[in-house]
Amino acid sequence: MFMGTYEHSLDTKNRLIIPAKFRNQLGDKFVIVKWMEKSLHAFTIEGWEAYNEQLNQLPSTNKAARQFKRFIFSGAADVEFDRAGRISIPSDLKNYATLDKDVVIIGGGEASFEIWDAQTFKAYNDDTANNFDEIVDDFDFDI
C-alpha cells in the first residue's frame, strides 16, 4: 500500500529519491505518466498493466477517449532506480508538472503514488482541506 506524504528535492540532473518504503514495493522499474491537476502518477508494473487494459477498452471512435489515451500514452515513461535509489524524471514530465526543486510524493493506494511540485500540492491540499465536507457529501458511502 502506497500511503503518506514525503518531501524530497529534485537535483540539477532531474533525479528524485523515491522513499525507501515505496521502493520496496516497486521492484526494479515502474511507469510514470502525466496526470490530473498538473501532477505525475506513478504505477507499479502490475498497476500500469491493469490501467492499460482499462484505457484500451475506451472506444477509439470517441474523440474525448482518443484525446485522453494520447495524452496518457504520449507522456508515459518507464523509469528505473539508480544505485542511490533515485529515478530520473524525463524533462517533458518535469515541465508538465512544473517540478522545480521541492517535490512532494504522496501515496495513492494499492498500486500507485503521485509526484507533485511542493507549492502546487500545498495549494491543492489547502483547497481540499477547506472544502472537505462538501467534497465528501458528493460520495455515496459510509465509513
Steps between C-alpha positions, in 0.01 A plus 500: 500500500639837399402759760637804674663824389874536444695815421806469278708714269558467129871538426654691208500182287123448551558211740261433783536271798198276542423414865648166606155384612378547141812357335449174685156463338596605146755248382769601251292731284163671476303737276440874539234690304364855480204525730224728613552832680848529343637206697674178399359157573732205561374144455652167595542286190198294604298816568598643161398179322158508668457870418616439142226237460241756610638760258485254213130443572424864418332535159734620227202664331454742793703820464540559876616138547759542224624825655526343843686193374739709291572726794571212737700280261705784348615603846564151638857412598664189643734596781758301693690562821867585507723363778405791727125429474439792264308521175549743214187696419479551121508870414156500333344359819700740718379794292138383494485471880703822542742315727773731619697404808256417779286194423232314693437129453160382622358153532222400263384170642571148389695537174597864454622829639522859381781751456420870542678832506498585873335842463238369259414215738480732801251726319300198379501336844405825677206543261394141558521544878285814480234317297530150645147479642345601167722258311399209722131588462527413130584136575254226579677288760531452874816451697 
